[in-house]
């Protein structure tokens, strides 16, 4: 990965984090365990299916 690609990826991850946080229930994020659970759920539901495309180039955009 080039330094430019790394910066681009970091920017995308930061933006994705903002979107996922915006769509989380802030009242349910009271403990570290709550935050971990919310992050895991969001990643499994919204991020992992997209990352899975790495293993299947025919599905890539």
Buried (B, 14 or more C-beta within 10 A) or exposed (E): EEEEEEEEEEEEEEEBEEEBBEEBEEEEBEEEEBBEEBBEEBEEEEBEEEEEEEEEEEEEE
